[in-house]
Amino acid sequence: MSDKQRFEEIISNIDELMEEAINIIPENLVSKAKSYWYAHIMCALSDDHEFLGGSSHHMQDCLDEWIEQEEEDRD
C-alpha cells in the first residue's frame, strides 16, 4: 500500500470512528459534542459534513493536492 493510499484510508477510518463515537455517547451529550469536538474533527477531514464553514485546508484537500502533484510530476 502506498503512503497516499494509507493516508486516504486514515481519513476514512477517522470518519467511521467519529460516526461511531457520536452514536454511542448519551443523547443528552450529542448537541454539546456537535457544537465543539465533533464539528472540529469532521470539518478537519473534508467538506462532507453537516456544519457551516469548514477548514481552510482539510485532510481531503491535502490528499487531492497530493494526487494533483503526482499527476503533474508524471507529465
PQR file of N, CA, C, O and H, with PARSE charges and radii, in Angstrom:
ATOM      1  N   MET A   1       0.841  -1.174   0.000 -0.4000 1.5000
ATOM      2  CA  MET A   1       0.000   0.000   0.000 -0.0000 2.0000
ATOM      3  C   MET A   1       0.889   1.241   0.000  0.5500 1.7000
ATOM      4  O   MET A   1       1.845   1.336   0.770 -0.5500 1.4000
ATOM      5  N   SER A   2       0.569   2.162  -0.848 -0.4000 1.5000
ATOM      6  CA  SER A   2       1.350   3.397  -0.919 -0.0000 2.0000
ATOM      7  C   SER A   2       1.000   4.313   0.247  0.5500 1.7000
ATOM      8  O   SER A   2      -0.030   4.146   0.901 -0.5500 1.4000
ATOM      9  H   SER A   2      -0.208   2.086  -1.474  0.4000 1.0000
ATOM     10  N   ASP A   3       1.869   5.279   0.492 -0.4000 1.5000
ATOM     11  CA  ASP A   3       1.605   6.268   1.541 -0.0000 2.0000
ATOM     12  C   ASP A   3       0.316   7.030   1.257  0.5500 1.7000
ATOM     13  O   ASP A   3      -0.458   7.316   2.171 -0.5500 1.4000
ATOM     14  H   ASP A   3       2.705   5.416  -0.039  0.4000 1.0000
ATOM     15  N   LYS A   4       0.092   7.350   0.007 -0.4000 1.5000
ATOM     16  CA  LYS A   4      -1.110   8.095  -0.375 -0.0000 2.0000
ATOM     17  C   LYS A   4      -2.364   7.260  -0.089  0.5500 1.7000
ATOM     18  O   LYS A   4      -3.352   7.779   0.432 -0.5500 1.4000
ATOM     19  H   LYS A   4       0.721   7.117  -0.735  0.4000 1.0000
ATOM     20  N   GLN A   5      -2.323   5.983  -0.427 -0.4000 1.5000
ATOM     21  CA  GLN A   5      -3.462   5.104  -0.151 -0.0000 2.0000
ATOM     22  C   GLN A   5      -3.701   4.981   1.355  0.5500 1.7000
ATOM     23  O   GLN A   5      -4.844   4.976   1.813 -0.5500 1.4000
ATOM     24  H   GLN A   5      -1.521   5.561  -0.850  0.4000 1.0000
ATOM     25  N   ARG A   6      -2.616   4.882   2.112 -0.4000 1.5000
ATOM     26  CA  ARG A   6      -2.744   4.781   3.567 -0.0000 2.0000
ATOM     27  C   ARG A   6      -3.346   6.058   4.140  0.5500 1.7000
ATOM     28  O   ARG A   6      -4.169   5.996   5.053 -0.5500 1.4000
ATOM     29  H   ARG A   6      -1.688   4.886   1.740  0.4000 1.0000
ATOM     30  N   PHE A   7      -2.944   7.220   3.613 -0.4000 1.5000
ATOM     31  CA  PHE A   7      -3.493   8.499   4.072 -0.0000 2.0000
ATOM     32  C   PHE A   7      -4.996   8.544   3.799  0.5500 1.7000
ATOM     33  O   PHE A   7      -5.773   8.978   4.649 -0.5500 1.4000
ATOM     34  H   PHE A   7      -2.275   7.270   2.871  0.4000 1.0000
ATOM     35  N   GLU A   8      -5.396   8.099   2.624 -0.4000 1.5000
ATOM     36  CA  GLU A   8      -6.814   8.055   2.274 -0.0000 2.0000
ATOM     37  C   GLU A   8      -7.570   7.116   3.220  0.5500 1.7000
ATOM     38  O   GLU A   8      -8.686   7.419   3.642 -0.5500 1.4000
ATOM     39  H   GLU A   8      -4.765   7.746   1.933  0.4000 1.0000
ATOM     40  N   GLU A   9      -6.967   6.001   3.541 -0.4000 1.5000
ATOM     41  CA  GLU A   9      -7.568   5.049   4.472 -0.0000 2.0000
ATOM     42  C   GLU A   9      -7.712   5.663   5.869  0.5500 1.7000
ATOM     43  O   GLU A   9      -8.719   5.444   6.543 -0.5500 1.4000
ATOM     44  H   GLU A   9      -6.061   5.754   3.198  0.4000 1.0000
ATOM     45  N   ILE A  10      -6.728   6.415   6.292 -0.4000 1.5000
ATOM     46  CA  ILE A  10      -6.786   7.082   7.597 -0.0000 2.0000
ATOM     47  C   ILE A  10      -7.956   8.059   7.648  0.5500 1.7000
ATOM     48  O   ILE A  10      -8.680   8.106   8.643 -0.5500 1.4000
ATOM     49  H   ILE A  10      -5.911   6.593   5.744  0.4000 1.0000
ATOM     50  N   ILE A  11      -8.147   8.838   6.587 -0.4000 1.5000
ATOM     51  CA  ILE A  11      -9.280   9.766   6.520 -0.0000 2.0000
ATOM     52  C   ILE A  11     -10.586   8.996   6.701  0.5500 1.7000
ATOM     53  O   ILE A  11     -11.450   9.395   7.482 -0.5500 1.4000
ATOM     54  H   ILE A  11      -7.559   8.800   5.779  0.4000 1.0000
ATOM     55  N   SER A  12     -10.715   7.916   5.990 -0.4000 1.5000
ATOM     56  CA  SER A  12     -11.917   7.093   6.072 -0.0000 2.0000
ATOM     57  C   SER A  12     -12.098   6.497   7.463  0.5500 1.7000
ATOM     58  O   SER A  12     -13.209   6.483   7.994 -0.5500 1.4000
ATOM     59  H   SER A  12     -10.013   7.592   5.355  0.4000 1.0000
ATOM     60  N   ASN A  13     -11.020   6.010   8.050 -0.4000 1.5000
ATOM     61  CA  ASN A  13     -11.099   5.427   9.392 -0.0000 2.0000
ATOM     62  C   ASN A  13     -11.528   6.460  10.424  0.5500 1.7000
ATOM     63  O   ASN A  13     -12.356   6.169  11.287 -0.5500 1.4000
ATOM     64  H   ASN A  13     -10.118   6.021   7.618  0.4000 1.0000
ATOM     65  N   ILE A  14     -10.973   7.662  10.342 -0.4000 1.5000
ATOM     66  CA  ILE A  14     -11.357   8.715  11.287 -0.0000 2.0000
ATOM     67  C   ILE A  14     -12.838   9.032  11.134  0.5500 1.7000
ATOM     68  O   ILE A  14     -13.550   9.179  12.127 -0.5500 1.4000
ATOM     69  H   ILE A  14     -10.300   7.899   9.640  0.4000 1.0000
ATOM     70  N   ASP A  15     -13.299   9.137   9.904 -0.4000 1.5000
ATOM     71  CA  ASP A  15     -14.712   9.418   9.640 -0.0000 2.0000
ATOM     72  C   ASP A  15     -15.595   8.337  10.261  0.5500 1.7000
ATOM     73  O   ASP A  15     -16.585   8.643  10.926 -0.5500 1.4000
ATOM     74  H   ASP A  15     -12.720   9.017   9.097  0.4000 1.0000
ATOM     75  N   GLU A  16     -15.237   7.087  10.045 -0.4000 1.5000
ATOM     76  CA  GLU A  16     -16.018   5.978  10.603 -0.0000 2.0000
ATOM     77  C   GLU A  16     -15.999   5.988  12.133  0.5500 1.7000
ATOM     78  O   GLU A  16     -17.027   5.765  12.772 -0.5500 1.4000
ATOM     79  H   GLU A  16     -14.433   6.838   9.505  0.4000 1.0000
ATOM     80  N   LEU A  17     -14.836   6.246  12.711 -0.4000 1.5000
ATOM     81  CA  LEU A  17     -14.728   6.280  14.167 -0.0000 2.0000
ATOM     82  C   LEU A  17     -15.516   7.437  14.770  0.5500 1.7000
ATOM     83  O   LEU A  17     -16.089   7.302  15.851 -0.5500 1.4000
ATOM     84  H   LEU A  17     -14.001   6.427  12.192  0.4000 1.0000
ATOM     85  N   MET A  18     -15.546   8.568  14.079 -0.4000 1.5000
ATOM     86  CA  MET A  18     -16.311   9.705  14.571 -0.0000 2.0000
ATOM     87  C   MET A  18     -17.807   9.405  14.556  0.5500 1.7000
ATOM     88  O   MET A  18     -18.527   9.781  15.481 -0.5500 1.4000
ATOM     89  H   MET A  18     -15.080   8.677  13.200  0.4000 1.0000
ATOM     90  N   GLU A  19     -18.269   8.740  13.525 -0.4000 1.5000
ATOM     91  CA  GLU A  19     -19.680   8.351  13.471 -0.0000 2.0000
ATOM     92  C   GLU A  19     -20.004   7.387  14.610  0.5500 1.7000
ATOM     93  O   GLU A  19     -21.045   7.500  15.257 -0.5500 1.4000
ATOM     94  H   GLU A  19     -17.685   8.434  12.773  0.4000 1.0000
ATOM     95  N   GLU A  20     -19.107   6.447  14.845 -0.4000 1.5000
ATOM     96  CA  GLU A  20     -19.307   5.514  15.949 -0.0000 2.0000
ATOM     97  C   GLU A  20     -19.334   6.258  17.285  0.5500 1.7000
ATOM     98  O   GLU A  20     -20.192   5.997  18.127 -0.5500 1.4000
ATOM     99  H   GLU A  20     -18.261   6.355  14.319  0.4000 1.0000
ATOM    100  N   ALA A  21     -18.402   7.175  17.473 -0.4000 1.5000
ATOM    101  CA  ALA A  21     -18.316   7.928  18.721 -0.0000 2.0000
ATOM    102  C   ALA A  21     -19.585   8.730  18.983  0.5500 1.7000
ATOM    103  O   ALA A  21     -20.115   8.707  20.094 -0.5500 1.4000
ATOM    104  H   ALA A  21     -17.704   7.387  16.789  0.4000 1.0000
ATOM    105  N   ILE A  22     -20.073   9.433  17.978 -0.4000 1.5000
ATOM    106  CA  ILE A  22     -21.254  10.274  18.175 -0.0000 2.0000
ATOM    107  C   ILE A  22     -22.491   9.419  18.420  0.5500 1.7000
ATOM    108  O   ILE A  22     -23.428   9.853  19.091 -0.5500 1.4000
ATOM    109  H   ILE A  22     -19.643   9.452  17.075  0.4000 1.0000
ATOM    110  N   ASN A  23     -22.494   8.208  17.879 -0.4000 1.5000
ATOM    111  CA  ASN A  23     -23.643   7.323  18.053 -0.0000 2.0000
ATOM    112  C   ASN A  23     -23.654   6.597  19.391  0.5500 1.7000
ATOM    113  O   ASN A  23     -24.703   6.100  19.801 -0.5500 1.4000
ATOM    114  H   ASN A  23     -21.733   7.856  17.335  0.4000 1.0000
ATOM    115  N   ILE A  24     -22.527   6.519  20.080 -0.4000 1.5000
ATOM    116  CA  ILE A  24     -22.517   5.784  21.347 -0.0000 2.0000
ATOM    117  C   ILE A  24     -22.572   6.686  22.582  0.5500 1.7000
ATOM    118  O   ILE A  24     -22.824   6.201  23.685 -0.5500 1.4000
ATOM    119  H   ILE A  24     -21.675   6.922  19.747  0.4000 1.0000
ATOM    120  N   ILE A  25     -22.340   7.982  22.412 -0.4000 1.5000
ATOM    121  CA  ILE A  25     -22.425   8.843  23.593 -0.0000 2.0000
ATOM    122  C   ILE A  25     -23.903   9.047  23.948  0.5500 1.7000
ATOM    123  O   ILE A  25     -24.773   8.928  23.086 -0.5500 1.4000
ATOM    124  H   ILE A  25     -22.135   8.376  21.515  0.4000 1.0000
ATOM    125  N   PRO A  26     -24.179   9.352  25.202 -0.5600 1.5000
ATOM    126  CA  PRO A  26     -25.575   9.597  25.602  0.2800 2.0000
ATOM    127  C   PRO A  26     -26.201  10.727  24.785  0.5500 1.7000
ATOM    128  O   PRO A  26     -25.545  11.714  24.452 -0.5500 1.4000
ATOM    129  N   GLU A  27     -27.469  10.558  24.475 -0.4000 1.5000
ATOM    130  CA  GLU A  27     -28.199  11.511  23.627 -0.0000 2.0000
ATOM    131  C   GLU A  27     -28.101  12.939  24.146  0.5500 1.7000
ATOM    132  O   GLU A  27     -28.019  13.878  23.353 -0.5500 1.4000
ATOM    133  H   GLU A  27     -28.002   9.756  24.745  0.4000 1.0000
ATOM    134  N   ASN A  28     -28.107  13.120  25.475 -0.4000 1.5000
ATOM    135  CA  ASN A  28     -28.060  14.468  26.023 -0.0000 2.0000
ATOM    136  C   ASN A  28     -26.697  15.137  25.837  0.5500 1.7000
ATOM    137  O   ASN A  28     -26.570  16.334  26.096 -0.5500 1.4000
ATOM    138  H   ASN A  28     -28.173  12.358  26.119  0.4000 1.0000
ATOM    139  N   LEU A  29     -25.678  14.401  25.397 -0.4000 1.5000
ATOM    140  CA  LEU A  29     -24.357  14.974  25.151 -0.0000 2.0000
ATOM    141  C   LEU A  29     -24.080  15.240  23.674  0.5500 1.7000
ATOM    142  O   LEU A  29     -23.086  15.884  23.339 -0.5500 1.4000
ATOM    143  H   LEU A  29     -25.782  13.429  25.186  0.4000 1.0000
ATOM    144  N   VAL A  30     -24.942  14.755  22.797 -0.4000 1.5000
ATOM    145  CA  VAL A  30     -24.706  14.883  21.354 -0.0000 2.0000
ATOM    146  C   VAL A  30     -24.648  16.338  20.912  0.5500 1.7000
ATOM    147  O   VAL A  30     -23.759  16.705  20.143 -0.5500 1.4000
ATOM    148  H   VAL A  30     -25.749  14.232  23.070  0.4000 1.0000
ATOM    149  N   SER A  31     -25.561  17.168  21.372 -0.4000 1.5000
ATOM    150  CA  SER A  31     -25.551  18.563  20.909 -0.0000 2.0000
ATOM    151  C   SER A  31     -24.288  19.283  21.364  0.5500 1.7000
ATOM    152  O   SER A  31     -23.736  20.086  20.612 -0.5500 1.4000
ATOM    153  H   SER A  31     -26.283  16.869  21.997  0.4000 1.0000
ATOM    154  N   LYS A  32     -23.826  19.014  22.565 -0.4000 1.5000
ATOM    155  CA  LYS A  32     -22.568  19.612  23.029 -0.0000 2.0000
ATOM    156  C   LYS A  32     -21.401  19.122  22.186  0.5500 1.7000
ATOM    157  O   LYS A  32     -20.540  19.911  21.795 -0.5500 1.4000
ATOM    158  H   LYS A  32     -24.274  18.361  23.176  0.4000 1.0000
ATOM    159  N   ALA A  33     -21.368  17.837  21.908 -0.4000 1.5000
ATOM    160  CA  ALA A  33     -20.287  17.263  21.097 -0.0000 2.0000
ATOM    161  C   ALA A  33     -20.284  17.877  19.699  0.5500 1.7000
ATOM    162  O   ALA A  33     -19.233  18.243  19.172 -0.5500 1.4000
ATOM    163  H   ALA A  33     -22.067  17.196  22.226  0.4000 1.0000
ATOM    164  N   LYS A  34     -21.473  17.985  19.107 -0.4000 1.5000
ATOM    165  CA  LYS A  34     -21.563  18.524  17.755 -0.0000 2.0000
ATOM    166  C   LYS A  34     -21.244  20.013  17.708  0.5500 1.7000
ATOM    167  O   LYS A  34     -20.884  20.537  16.654 -0.5500 1.4000
ATOM    168  H   LYS A  34     -22.326  17.687  19.535  0.4000 1.0000
ATOM    169  N   SER A  35     -21.371  20.690  18.831 -0.4000 1.5000
ATOM    170  CA  SER A  35     -21.052  22.116  18.824 -0.0000 2.0000
ATOM    171  C   SER A  35     -19.568  22.375  19.051  0.5500 1.7000
ATOM    172  O   SER A  35     -19.119  23.515  18.934 -0.5500 1.4000
ATOM    173  H   SER A  35     -21.663  20.264  19.687  0.4000 1.0000
ATOM    174  N   TYR A  36     -18.804  21.341  19.375 -0.4000 1.5000
ATOM    175  CA  TYR A  36     -17.374  21.564  19.566 -0.0000 2.0000
ATOM    176  C   TYR A  36     -16.518  20.452  18.974  0.5500 1.7000
ATOM    177  O   TYR A  36     -16.167  20.529  17.797 -0.5500 1.4000
ATOM    178  H   TYR A  36     -19.169  20.415  19.470  0.4000 1.0000
ATOM    179  N   TRP A  37     -16.174  19.441  19.727 -0.4000 1.5000
ATOM    180  CA  TRP A  37     -15.141  18.489  19.284 -0.0000 2.0000
ATOM    181  C   TRP A  37     -15.536  17.717  18.040  0.5500 1.7000
ATOM    182  O   TRP A  37     -14.704  17.520  17.154 -0.5500 1.4000
ATOM    183  H   TRP A  37     -16.459  19.378  20.683  0.4000 1.0000
ATOM    184  N   TYR A  38     -16.766  17.278  17.950 -0.4000 1.5000
ATOM    185  CA  TYR A  38     -17.185  16.526  16.768 -0.0000 2.0000
ATOM    186  C   TYR A  38     -17.110  17.405  15.520  0.5500 1.7000
ATOM    187  O   TYR A  38     -16.599  16.987  14.481 -0.5500 1.4000
ATOM    188  H   TYR A  38     -17.442  17.438  18.670  0.4000 1.0000
ATOM    189  N   ALA A  39     -17.622  18.616  15.638 -0.4000 1.5000
ATOM    190  CA  ALA A  39     -17.605  19.552  14.500 -0.0000 2.0000
ATOM    191  C   ALA A  39     -16.184  19.867  14.058  0.5500 1.7000
ATOM    192  O   ALA A  39     -15.895  19.883  12.862 -0.5500 1.4000
ATOM    193  H   ALA A  39     -18.037  18.955  16.482  0.4000 1.0000
ATOM    194  N   HIS A  40     -15.300  20.115  15.006 -0.4000 1.5000
ATOM    195  CA  HIS A  40     -13.919  20.449  14.660 -0.0000 2.0000
ATOM    196  C   HIS A  40     -13.238  19.308  13.903  0.5500 1.7000
ATOM    197  O   HIS A  40     -12.567  19.531  12.895 -0.5500 1.4000
ATOM    198  H   HIS A  40     -15.535  20.102  15.978  0.4000 1.0000
ATOM    199  N   ILE A  41     -13.417  18.108  14.392 -0.4000 1.5000
ATOM    200  CA  ILE A  41     -12.769  16.967  13.744 -0.0000 2.0000
ATOM    201  C   ILE A  41     -13.367  16.708  12.365  0.5500 1.7000
ATOM    202  O   ILE A  41     -12.628  16.487  11.405 -0.5500 1.4000
ATOM    203  H   ILE A  41     -13.963  17.926  15.210  0.4000 1.0000
ATOM    204  N   MET A  42     -14.690  16.732  12.255 -0.4000 1.5000
ATOM    205  CA  MET A  42     -15.332  16.474  10.962 -0.0000 2.0000
ATOM    206  C   MET A  42     -14.966  17.547   9.936  0.5500 1.7000
ATOM    207  O   MET A  42     -14.746  17.238   8.765 -0.5500 1.4000
ATOM    208  H   MET A  42     -15.289  16.911  13.035  0.4000 1.0000
ATOM    209  N   CYS A  43     -14.900  18.791  10.369 -0.4000 1.5000
ATOM    210  CA  CYS A  43     -14.520  19.872   9.451 -0.0000 2.0000
ATOM    211  C   CYS A  43     -13.058  19.762   9.034  0.5500 1.7000
ATOM    212  O   CYS A  43     -12.694  20.231   7.956 -0.5500 1.4000
ATOM    213  H   CYS A  43     -15.078  19.042  11.320  0.4000 1.0000
ATOM    214  N   ALA A  44     -12.225  19.162   9.851 -0.4000 1.5000
ATOM    215  CA  ALA A  44     -10.811  18.981   9.511 -0.0000 2.0000
ATOM    216  C   ALA A  44     -10.598  17.836   8.527  0.5500 1.7000
ATOM    217  O   ALA A  44      -9.541  17.745   7.902 -0.5500 1.4000
ATOM    218  H   ALA A  44     -12.520  18.781  10.727  0.4000 1.0000
ATOM    219  N   LEU A  45     -11.597  16.961   8.383 -0.4000 1.5000
ATOM    220  CA  LEU A  45     -11.465  15.838   7.452 -0.0000 2.0000
ATOM    221  C   LEU A  45     -11.753  16.229   6.012  0.5500 1.7000
ATOM    222  O   LEU A  45     -10.965  15.942   5.111 -0.5500 1.4000
ATOM    223  H   LEU A  45     -12.455  17.035   8.890  0.4000 1.0000
ATOM    224  N   SER A  46     -12.890  16.889   5.803 -0.4000 1.5000
ATOM    225  CA  SER A  46     -13.318  17.207   4.435 -0.0000 2.0000
ATOM    226  C   SER A  46     -14.488  18.189   4.490  0.5500 1.7000
ATOM    227  O   SER A  46     -14.852  18.681   5.558 -0.5500 1.4000
ATOM    228  H   SER A  46     -13.530  17.122   6.536  0.4000 1.0000
ATOM    229  N   ASP A  47     -15.066  18.462   3.329 -0.4000 1.5000
ATOM    230  CA  ASP A  47     -16.262  19.306   3.263 -0.0000 2.0000
ATOM    231  C   ASP A  47     -17.538  18.479   3.411  0.5500 1.7000
ATOM    232  O   ASP A  47     -18.635  19.036   3.373 -0.5500 1.4000
ATOM    233  H   ASP A  47     -14.771  18.062   2.462  0.4000 1.0000
ATOM    234  N   ASP A  48     -17.417  17.179   3.577 -0.4000 1.5000
ATOM    235  CA  ASP A  48     -18.556  16.277   3.667 -0.0000 2.0000
ATOM    236  C   ASP A  48     -19.029  16.178   5.123  0.5500 1.7000
ATOM    237  O   ASP A  48     -18.745  15.200   5.815 -0.5500 1.4000
ATOM    238  H   ASP A  48     -16.526  16.727   3.608  0.4000 1.0000
ATOM    239  N   HIS A  49     -19.756  17.210   5.572 -0.4000 1.5000
ATOM    240  CA  HIS A  49     -20.272  17.246   6.940 -0.0000 2.0000
ATOM    241  C   HIS A  49     -21.494  18.144   6.989  0.5500 1.7000
ATOM    242  O   HIS A  49     -21.823  18.808   6.007 -0.5500 1.4000
ATOM    243  H   HIS A  49     -19.987  18.004   5.010  0.4000 1.0000
ATOM    244  N   GLU A  50     -22.152  18.165   8.105 -0.4000 1.5000
ATOM    245  CA  GLU A  50     -23.405  18.903   8.271 -0.0000 2.0000
ATOM    246  C   GLU A  50     -23.227  20.321   8.787  0.5500 1.7000
ATOM    247  O   GLU A  50     -24.219  21.005   9.042 -0.5500 1.4000
ATOM    248  H   GLU A  50     -21.885  17.626   8.904  0.4000 1.0000
ATOM    249  N   PHE A  51     -22.016  20.773   8.946 -0.4000 1.5000
ATOM    250  CA  PHE A  51     -21.752  22.040   9.624 -0.0000 2.0000
ATOM    251  C   PHE A  51     -21.492  23.180   8.636  0.5500 1.7000
ATOM    252  O   PHE A  51     -21.019  22.958   7.522 -0.5500 1.4000
ATOM    253  H   PHE A  51     -21.211  20.217   8.739  0.4000 1.0000
ATOM    254  N   LEU A  52     -21.810  24.402   9.066 -0.4000 1.5000
ATOM    255  CA  LEU A  52     -21.477  25.582   8.283 -0.0000 2.0000
ATOM    256  C   LEU A  52     -19.979  25.828   8.399  0.5500 1.7000
ATOM    257  O   LEU A  52     -19.371  25.525   9.425 -0.5500 1.4000
ATOM    258  H   LEU A  52     -22.194  24.582   9.971  0.4000 1.0000
ATOM    259  N   GLY A  53     -19.405  26.363   7.373 -0.4000 1.5000
ATOM    260  CA  GLY A  53     -17.973  26.647   7.416 -0.0000 2.0000
ATOM    261  C   GLY A  53     -17.159  25.387   7.217  0.5500 1.7000
ATOM    262  O   GLY A  53     -17.645  24.376   6.710 -0.5500 1.4000
ATOM    263  H   GLY A  53     -19.899  26.610   6.539  0.4000 1.0000
ATOM    264  N   GLY A  54     -15.929  25.476   7.626 -0.4000 1.5000
ATOM    265  CA  GLY A  54     -15.045  24.339   7.470 -0.0000 2.0000
ATOM    266  C   GLY A  54     -13.611  24.764   7.660  0.5500 1.7000
ATOM    267  O   GLY A  54     -13.321  25.826   8.212 -0.5500 1.4000
ATOM    268  H   GLY A  54     -15.534  26.297   8.038  0.4000 1.0000
ATOM    269  N   SER A  55     -12.741  23.933   7.203 -0.4000 1.5000
ATOM    270  CA  SER A  55     -11.316  24.181   7.341 -0.0000 2.0000
ATOM    271  C   SER A  55     -10.777  24.818   6.067  0.5500 1.7000
ATOM    272  O   SER A  55     -11.272  24.544   4.974 -0.5500 1.4000
ATOM    273  H   SER A  55     -12.976  23.071   6.755  0.4000 1.0000
ATOM    274  N   SER A  56      -9.772  25.661   6.205 -0.4000 1.5000
ATOM    275  CA  SER A  56      -9.176  26.265   5.011 -0.0000 2.0000
ATOM    276  C   SER A  56      -8.290  25.259   4.275  0.5500 1.7000
ATOM    277  O   SER A  56      -7.974  25.454   3.101 -0.5500 1.4000
ATOM    278  H   SER A  56      -9.370  25.884   7.092  0.4000 1.0000
ATOM    279  N   HIS A  57      -7.899  24.209   4.943 -0.4000 1.5000
ATOM    280  CA  HIS A  57      -7.115  23.153   4.293 -0.0000 2.0000
ATOM    281  C   HIS A  57      -7.289  21.857   5.090  0.5500 1.7000
ATOM    282  O   HIS A  57      -6.520  21.563   6.005 -0.5500 1.4000
ATOM    283  H   HIS A  57      -8.155  24.050   5.896  0.4000 1.0000
ATOM    284  N   HIS A  58      -8.320  21.093   4.719 -0.4000 1.5000
ATOM    285  CA  HIS A  58      -8.605  19.869   5.447 -0.0000 2.0000
ATOM    286  C   HIS A  58      -7.840  18.682   4.859  0.5500 1.7000
ATOM    287  O   HIS A  58      -7.134  18.819   3.861 -0.5500 1.4000
ATOM    288  H   HIS A  58      -8.945  21.332   3.976  0.4000 1.0000
ATOM    289  N   MET A  59      -7.989  17.534   5.484 -0.4000 1.5000
ATOM    290  CA  MET A  59      -7.225  16.354   5.074 -0.0000 2.0000
ATOM    291  C   MET A  59      -7.529  15.954   3.626  0.5500 1.7000
ATOM    292  O   MET A  59      -6.623  15.551   2.896 -0.5500 1.4000
ATOM    293  H   MET A  59      -8.563  17.424   6.295  0.4000 1.0000
ATOM    294  N   GLN A  60      -8.785  16.062   3.209 -0.4000 1.5000
ATOM    295  CA  GLN A  60      -9.132  15.705   1.836 -0.0000 2.0000
ATOM    296  C   GLN A  60      -8.465  16.661   0.847  0.5500 1.7000
ATOM    297  O   GLN A  60      -8.042  16.230  -0.226 -0.5500 1.4000
ATOM    298  H   GLN A  60      -9.521  16.389   3.802  0.4000 1.0000
ATOM    299  N   ASP A  61      -8.364  17.947   1.184 -0.4000 1.5000
ATOM    300  CA  ASP A  61      -7.634  18.903   0.345 -0.0000 2.0000
ATOM    301  C   ASP A  61      -6.183  18.461   0.181  0.5500 1.7000
ATOM    302  O   ASP A  61      -5.626  18.506  -0.916 -0.5500 1.4000
ATOM    303  H   ASP A  61      -8.707  18.297   2.055  0.4000 1.0000
ATOM    304  N   CYS A  62      -5.590  18.040   1.274 -0.4000 1.5000
ATOM    305  CA  CYS A  62      -4.199  17.584   1.239 -0.0000 2.0000
ATOM    306  C   CYS A  62      -4.060  16.389   0.299  0.5500 1.7000
ATOM    307  O   CYS A  62      -3.145  16.341  -0.523 -0.5500 1.4000
ATOM    308  H   CYS A  62      -6.042  18.004   2.165  0.4000 1.0000
ATOM    309  N   LEU A  63      -4.970  15.426   0.424 -0.4000 1.5000
ATOM    310  CA  LEU A  63      -4.935  14.252  -0.452 -0.0000 2.0000
ATOM    311  C   LEU A  63      -5.129  14.653  -1.914  0.5500 1.7000
ATOM    312  O   LEU A  63      -4.412  14.172  -2.791 -0.5500 1.4000
ATOM    313  H   LEU A  63      -5.714  15.464   1.092  0.4000 1.0000
ATOM    314  N   ASP A  64      -6.091  15.529  -2.176 -0.4000 1.5000
ATOM    315  CA  ASP A  64      -6.344  15.980  -3.553 -0.0000 2.0000
ATOM    316  C   ASP A  64      -5.114  16.666  -4.142  0.5500 1.7000
ATOM    317  O   ASP A  64      -4.772  16.435  -5.301 -0.5500 1.4000
ATOM    318  H   ASP A  64      -6.674  15.920  -1.464  0.4000 1.0000
ATOM    319  N   GLU A  65      -4.453  17.503  -3.354 -0.4000 1.5000
ATOM    320  CA  GLU A  65      -3.249  18.184  -3.834 -0.0000 2.0000
ATOM    321  C   GLU A  65      -2.116  17.184  -4.063  0.5500 1.7000
ATOM    322  O   GLU A  65      -1.341  17.330  -5.008 -0.5500 1.4000
ATOM    323  H   GLU A  65      -4.732  17.691  -2.412  0.4000 1.0000
ATOM    324  N   TRP A  66      -2.022  16.192  -3.221 -0.4000 1.5000
ATOM    325  CA  TRP A  66      -1.019  15.139  -3.367 -0.0000 2.0000
ATOM    326  C   TRP A  66      -1.226  14.407  -4.691  0.5500 1.7000
ATOM    327  O   TRP A  66      -0.268  14.158  -5.423 -0.5500 1.4000
ATOM    328  H   TRP A  66      -2.652  16.074  -2.453  0.4000 1.0000
ATOM    329  N   ILE A  67      -2.471  14.065  -4.995 -0.4000 1.5000
ATOM    330  CA  ILE A  67      -2.797  13.387  -6.253 -0.0000 2.0000
ATOM    331  C   ILE A  67      -2.448  14.275  -7.432  0.5500 1.7000
ATOM    332  O   ILE A  67      -1.839  13.811  -8.395 -0.5500 1.4000
ATOM    333  H   ILE A  67      -3.249  14.268  -4.400  0.4000 1.0000
ATOM    334  N   GLU A  68      -2.828  15.558  -7.373 -0.4000 1.5000
ATOM    335  CA  GLU A  68      -2.509  16.507  -8.442 -0.0000 2.0000
ATOM    336  C   GLU A  68      -1.002  16.627  -8.644  0.5500 1.7000
ATOM    337  O   GLU A  68      -0.514  16.626  -9.774 -0.5500 1.4000
ATOM    338  H   GLU A  68      -3.323  15.935  -6.590  0.4000 1.0000
ATOM    339  N   GLN A  69      -0.281  16.728  -7.548 -0.4000 1.5000
ATOM    340  CA  GLN A  69       1.168  16.848  -7.637 -0.0000 2.0000
ATOM    341  C   GLN A  69       1.794  15.635  -8.321  0.5500 1.7000
ATOM    342  O   GLN A  69       2.693  15.782  -9.149 -0.5500 1.4000
ATOM    343  H   GLN A  69      -0.677  16.728  -6.630  0.4000 1.0000
ATOM    344  N   GLU A  70       1.323  14.450  -7.979 -0.4000 1.5000
ATOM    345  CA  GLU A  70       1.847  13.241  -8.618 -0.0000 2.0000
ATOM    346  C   GLU A  70       1.527  13.225 -10.111  0.5500 1.7000
ATOM    347  O   GLU A  70       2.353  12.810 -10.924 -0.5500 1.4000
ATOM    348  H   GLU A  70       0.593  14.331  -7.306  0.4000 1.0000
ATOM    349  N   GLU A  71       0.319  13.682 -10.470 -0.4000 1.5000
ATOM    350  CA  GLU A  71      -0.054  13.741 -11.880 -0.0000 2.0000
ATOM    351  C   GLU A  71       0.811  14.738 -12.641  0.5500 1.7000
ATOM    352  O   GLU A  71       1.228  14.471 -13.768 -0.5500 1.4000
ATOM    353  H   GLU A  71      -0.352  14.020  -9.810  0.4000 1.0000
ATOM    354  N   GLU A  72       1.077  15.881 -12.026 -0.4000 1.5000
ATOM    355  CA  GLU A  72       1.946  16.889 -12.664 -0.0000 2.0000
ATOM    356  C   GLU A  72       3.356  16.373 -12.813  0.5500 1.7000
ATOM    357  O   GLU A  72       4.009  16.628 -13.824 -0.5500 1.4000
ATOM    358  H   GLU A  72       0.738  16.097 -11.111  0.4000 1.0000
ATOM    359  N   ASP A  73       3.832  15.654 -11.822 -0.4000 1.5000
ATOM    360  CA  ASP A  73       5.188  15.103 -11.868 -0.0000 2.0000
ATOM    361  C   ASP A  73       5.329  14.060 -12.967  0.5500 1.7000
ATOM    362  O   ASP A  73       6.417  13.889 -13.518 -0.5500 1.4000
ATOM    363  H   ASP A  73       3.301  15.447 -11.000  0.4000 1.0000
ATOM    364  N   ARG A  74       4.244  13.357 -13.296 -0.4000 1.5000
ATOM    365  CA  ARG A  74       4.282  12.358 -14.364 -0.0000 2.0000
ATOM    366  C   ARG A  74       4.285  12.987 -15.749  0.5500 1.7000
ATOM    367  O   ARG A  74       4.800  12.409 -16.706 -0.5500 1.4000
ATOM    368  H   ARG A  74       3.360  13.496 -12.849  0.4000 1.0000
ATOM    369  N   ASP A  75       3.694  14.197 -15.848 -0.4000 1.5000
ATOM    370  CA  ASP A  75       3.609  14.880 -17.167 -0.0000 2.0000
ATOM    371  C   ASP A  75       4.914  15.502 -17.573  0.5500 1.7000
ATOM    372  O   ASP A  75       5.004  16.105 -18.643 -0.5500 1.4000
ATOM    373  H   ASP A  75       3.275  14.667 -15.071  0.4000 1.0000
TER
END
